[in-house]
Amino acid sequence: MPKLRIVFCLFIIGMNWILNAQMNAEKAICHVSPDKSNLTFPTVNFTFLNQTWLRFSENIEGTLRLGEPALNTLDLGLRRTRIQLYGNVHPRVFYYLQVGQNNFNSMYNIGGNRKNSLFVHDAITEYQVTQSNALKIGGGLGIANGLSRFSQPSIGSIAALDVPVFAQATVDQIDQFSRKLSVYARGQVGKLDYRFVLSDPFPISSNGSTLPVISKNAQFSPLKHQKQLQTYLMYQFFQHEGHATPYMTGNYLGTKKVWNIAAGVIYQPEAMYRLGNSGDSIYEDMKLFCLETFLDIPLKNQSALHAYLGYFNLNYGSNYLRMNGIMNPANSTHIVGLAEDVGPQYGNSLPMFGTGQSIYSEVHYLFPQTKTNTQDESNASNLIFARFGVYASSNWSKYDRLNSISIFESHVGLNCFIQGHQGKLSLDVANRPQILVLNNSIVQRKNLWQVVFQYQIFLN
């Protein structure tokens, strides 16, 4: 508790500085909210996103799919389907609602009801205190987070096939698919973009999974309940990034000149617990930190370069480790003696979350613009603008529980953008490690391959 009070005091001091600076910020910042004086309120905006995956995946040793061995799988699924409603009820009062589903394939909710998949992702209201973006105060169920820009990503605009999910550090453990019940302050003062968040996490016992028995390795505690503090600070060298919602853009496709450096923190006292040597319960704080840089700039001939590099120092408590498989194509394993406190060890699972360190990087190059004339060049409605880009991403992680084993996952891919991010075709080839966590040892096998074809529709 003393640590929490200290952090809370720092939060109050920071907010006081922001309030004192806002008069100067009105003049200083170059990115201000649009003029809403001529709009009729309330305003309502609608978006729709759907990402369909066709995927071939080599699976972890021992994988079973509905009781049959599955060395590899070919599956079809909806990675994300989302509907958003947002707008203003007053020039300074903003609302945002998002519902949808994730990871919906033939293995979805085995043993349950596959129809129970649509849920509320976000439901926030926000008040713009200053005329500019210097200070906004909001609350509800939302994505505003600390740690990283990939902890609050605008999914429809990401550069690679997917985001580094490990940056959504507590996903579906003590949050609702990275969203938390929170109050927050965010804004842009000069070149500084900031957000301070106070969250009330969900108990791990409500995430729908059977809790592992307490052991010597840390896991999220079903007992006690502390608030979570998050901070994200970003310095913008060139243009300011968009500020309409708490989400952070993935790839601007050359429409902005952006270079940022940022740092983020998530802190929750007594979030984790484990067994001590004497058999008593030991509670540990969760302390997560990230330092990152983000570049997205236009180049000659309407091409563009996008790049990201982030260092993550992750402390979930002693030897915490969790395996996860994105939209897992399988549902069980025949191998006995697997550790029961690390999550599923079948299909496309790999050690994704853990106490240790991670470095994530990605680069995307957008080729010069081309256009296809379907009928008559004089009719602009008949022109389809297609943009092509190539990308590569990698994630290196070293988690305490895996001893000397390092994890290296890599992706290369090709994107075809139609009307910006509204239509997007992606071909992604990935190589990932194959690691099995046994009760008394760690087993590493040959790396595995995955190929994904994605079709994204994003109406906005």
Secondary structure, 3 states (H helix, E strand, C coil): CHHHHHHHHHHHHHHHHHHHHHHHHHHHCCCCCCCCCCCCCCCCEEEEEEEEEEEEEECCCCEEECCEECCEEEEEEEEEEEEEEEEEEECCEEEEEEEEEEEECCCCCCCCCCCCCCEEEEEEEEEECCCCCCCEEEEEEECCCCCCHHHCECHHHCCCCCCCHHHCCCCCCCCECCEEEEEEEEEEECCEEEEEEEEECCCHHHCCCCCCCCCCCCEECCCCCCCEEEEEEEEECCCCCCCCCCCECCCCCCCCCEEEEEEEEEEEEEEEEEECCCCCEEEEEEEEEEEEEEEEEECHHHCEEEEEEEEEEEECCCCCEEEECCCCCCCEECCCCECCCCCCCCCCCEEEEECEEEEEEEEEEECCCEEEECCCCCCHHHEEEEEEEEEEEEEEEEEHHHCCCCEEEEEEEEEEEECCCCEEEEEEEEEEEEEEEECCCEEEEEEEEEEEEEEEEEEC
